[in-house]
C-alpha cells in the first residue's frame, strides 16, 4: 500500500513578470528616489527615442537567412511588411526587455506566419516543476484569449538576471537609467522654469526720473515698443536724456543648465551600449567615422544574438542576421575589405569579382575574361615589385633603365 501524499494534485504554478511593470531600483531593501521608469513616458524622451529608433530600424533592416524557413523570414507577418514588423518587435524588446511573437502553424505543424503581441497583453505562467511556460495571450480583437506553449511563442529577451520572477524573463537597459532619466527630467523642468520666469523680459528701459503715476509705466513701454518695432524696427532710436536701455542675455548659470543634458545623453548611450556620438552628434578628436561605425556595429550584436538564438531554438534551424546589409548601406566597408584582401594576394581577381557580384556591391557590373586577365597581369607585376605599364611609362624601372611603352 502506497504512502498517502496530502499534497498530491496541488500545483506550484506561478506567474512570471512580462517586462511591462515599473522598473524599480532597490538599495538596502528600500526603494530609492526616482526609483521607477514609465516605459511609455521614457519613449517620449528624445534621447531614449533616438537610441531605440536607431537600433530597432537598423536591426529590422538586416538580411535574415534561415535555410528551409527562408520564405517565412522573408515575409513573416500579416498586415505588416517585414521591416515594420521586426521594428515593432525590437522596440518592445528595447523598452521592456521582452518581446513576444506568436508562431502560427499550418496543418503539418510547420510555422507559417508570425504575429507580434504587445507585452501588456501577455501573461506568463511557470508550470509545476518548471515543465513549461504557458503564455496567456489576450487578444484585443474579436478572438478569445488563448494559452500557448513555449514552443509556439518566440520570447525574445535581453538581459536575463535569473532572479526570482525574472528567472525566465529579461530586463530593459532602462533599468540602469532610473537616476539619469530623473536627473535629466528635473534639469529640463528647471531650465524651462528659468527660461519662462527669469528670462521673460528681453530688455530693460530705465527712465531718468522716478515714475509713480499709475499706468505711466505701461504708457512708456507701449510708446517705446511702438516707436521701435513693426515698421519702425531697425530705424534710428531716439531716447530721452538720462534714459538707458539694457538687453538681458542668458546668464552663465542658465546656459550651464542647457548643457547639463550631455551627462544624461552619455549615460543613456552607455546603458544601450552604443557610442554617445550617435546621440549628441559629436565625436572626440581621436575617433574616425570608421571607428564609430565599427563600435556601433559591434554594439548591435548584443541585440542581434537574442533574435538569432530564439529563432534558431524555436524553429529548429539555424537563423542568421547580416548586420552589414543595414550598416554598410553603400557597401564601402565591404568593398575596402575585398580590395585589401585582393591586394594582399589572399583573393584572386576572379574571387574578388565573385564576391562583389554575389553581394550586389556594384549593381550592373559585368566582368569579362579579358578584365580578369588584365588584373592578374597587374597583380603579378605589383607583387614582383614593378609597376603597371602606365605607372612605368617614362620612369626608371627597378633595374635603373628608362621604361618606354613604345616598342
Secondary structure, DSSP 8 states (H G I E B T S, - for coil): -----TTTT----EEE--S-S----EETTEE-TT----HHHHTTSHHHHHHHHHHHHHHHTSEEE-GGGHHHHHS-BSSS-HHHHHHHHHHHHHHHSEEEEEEEE-TTS-EEEEEEE-GGGEEEEE-GGG--EEEEE--SSSS--EEE-GGGEEEEESB----GGGSSS-B-GGGGGHHHHHHHHHHHHHHHHIIIIIS---EEEE-SS---STTHHHHHHHHHHHHHSGGGTTS-----TT-EEEE----HHHHHHHHTHHHHHHHHHHHHTS-THHHHS---TT--HHHHHHHHHHHHHHHHHHHHHHHHHHHSS--EEETHHHH-TT-HHHHHHHHHHHHTTSS-HHHHHHHHHHTTSSTT----HHHHHHHHHHHHHHHTT---HHHHTTSB-TTS-B--S--
